[in-house]
């Protein structure tokens, strides 16, 4: 009952927390320079003139009535609370709003186009990160301060020190044939090849795998050091505790002490990242998607920020916020599954 009450409270807090996040961000973007009204005026200048000096004269000809008409068109003539309520309820978190950058396309249509790409990219990278880092962290803990531990630490920290965009460019140079004399194993950009719809099922899977191999490797490298060392240090801490010495003193083998007792408790810190699986499919990695020109949610969010496409930016933000809040609850639930002794009593 205690745990159930805790999870109910957490679920009930999702709504107010989401409102707080979106109100703050919705308010901030109203004051960011270069918004849709300013961009519309600049577009009018570009259409009306070709020279900078003449453009300055055209700027003076834009009357206050014309500016107010533009503000009314984009909804900036209404009070803040009315604009937010319209975005939240009538436009359904902005999903029904038309994109400023992509005419005749709503926010939801743009997100739906990119969702599948980010889903494959995010979940694949997330799963591979844990499948690689947890076993590596365990082996490093069991071989602490030995040759394997030292060599693997050098490799882990070297990979972690390289920025993702630089690592991605190096991979493209080595394996995508962008530089003469190197291998041409993988496609340079994109998520699938031309004529993808005509491929067989296995052909489609193989084509996507070839396109995603290098970007996913960049994603895994970015999480490599943190997860590996977190697993190693957590397991080392558990091995050094009294209950492990008790198991050994009673005649239990070291293998049984590690895998039967220490391993499960060592997974508790790792569980903090389980809930992020709900956000990686939306957020992805902006830099990696930009380097490999992957049409995912991360790249869409960057385009929305740079282009001041407020409806798309707020739509992505709202979905990411909801899934992030739910992901935090999922992480707490993972704690309970790993160690039923955990309680959530108030101090």
Rosetta blueprint (number, residue, H / E / L):
1 X L
2 X H
3 X H
4 X H
5 X H
6 X H
7 X H
8 X H
9 X H
10 X H
11 X H
12 X H
13 X H
14 X H
15 X H
16 X H
17 X H
18 X H
19 X H
20 X H
21 X H
22 X H
23 X H
24 X H
25 X H
26 X H
27 X H
28 X H
29 X H
30 X L
31 X L
32 X L
33 X L
34 X L
35 X L
36 X H
37 X H
38 X H
39 X H
40 X H
41 X H
42 X H
43 X H
44 X H
45 X H
46 X H
47 X H
48 X H
49 X L
50 X L
51 X L
52 X H
53 X H
54 X H
55 X H
56 X H
57 X H
58 X H
59 X H
60 X H
61 X H
62 X L
63 X L
64 X H
65 X H
66 X H
67 X H
68 X H
69 X H
70 X H
71 X H
72 X H
73 X H
74 X H
75 X L
76 X L
77 X L
78 X L
79 X L
80 X H
81 X H
82 X H
83 X H
84 X H
85 X H
86 X H
87 X H
88 X H
89 X H
90 X H
91 X L
92 X L
93 X L
94 X L
95 X L
96 X L
97 X L
98 X E
99 X L
100 X L
101 X L
102 X L
103 X L
104 X L
105 X L
106 X E
107 X H
108 X H
109 X H
110 X H
111 X H
112 X H
113 X H
114 X H
115 X H
116 X H
117 X H
118 X H
119 X H
120 X H
121 X H
122 X H
123 X H
124 X H
125 X H
126 X H
127 X H
128 X H
129 X H
130 X H
131 X H
132 X H
133 X H
134 X H
135 X H
136 X H
137 X H
138 X H
139 X H
140 X H
141 X H
142 X H
143 X L
144 X L
145 X L
146 X L
147 X H
148 X H
149 X H
150 X H
151 X H
152 X H
153 X H
154 X H
155 X H
156 X H
157 X H
158 X H
159 X H
160 X H
161 X H
162 X L
163 X L
164 X H
165 X H
166 X H
167 X H
168 X H
169 X H
170 X H
171 X H
172 X H
173 X H
174 X H
175 X H
176 X E
177 X L
178 X L
179 X L
180 X L
181 X L
182 X L
183 X L
184 X E
185 X L
186 X L
187 X L
188 X L
189 X L
190 X L
191 X L
192 X L
193 X L
194 X L
195 X L
196 X H
197 X H
198 X H
199 X L
200 X L
201 X H
202 X H
203 X H
204 X H
205 X H
206 X H
207 X H
208 X H
209 X H
210 X H
211 X H
212 X H
213 X H
214 X H
215 X H
216 X H
217 X H
218 X H
219 X H
220 X H
221 X H
222 X H
223 X H
224 X H
225 X H
226 X H
227 X H
228 X H
229 X H
230 X H
231 X H
232 X H
233 X H
234 X H
235 X H
236 X H
237 X H
238 X H
239 X H
240 X L
241 X L
242 X H
243 X H
244 X H
245 X H
246 X H
247 X H
248 X H
249 X H
250 X L
251 X L
252 X L
253 X L
254 X H
255 X H
256 X H
257 X H
258 X H
259 X H
260 X H
261 X H
262 X H
263 X H
264 X H
265 X H
266 X H
267 X H
268 X H
269 X H
270 X H
271 X H
272 X H
273 X H
274 X H
275 X H
276 X H
277 X H
278 X H
279 X H
280 X H
281 X H
282 X H
283 X H
284 X L
285 X L
286 X H
287 X H
288 X H
289 X H
290 X H
291 X H
292 X L
293 X L
294 X L
295 X L
296 X L
297 X H
298 X H
299 X H
300 X H
301 X H
302 X H
303 X H
304 X H
305 X H
306 X H
307 X L
308 X L
309 X L
310 X H
311 X H
312 X H
313 X H
314 X H
315 X H
316 X H
317 X H
318 X H
319 X H
320 X H
321 X H
322 X H
323 X H
324 X H
325 X H
326 X H
327 X H
328 X H
329 X H
330 X H
331 X H
332 X H
333 X H
334 X H
335 X H
336 X H
337 X H
338 X H
339 X L
340 X L
341 X L
342 X L
343 X L
344 X L
345 X L
346 X L
347 X L
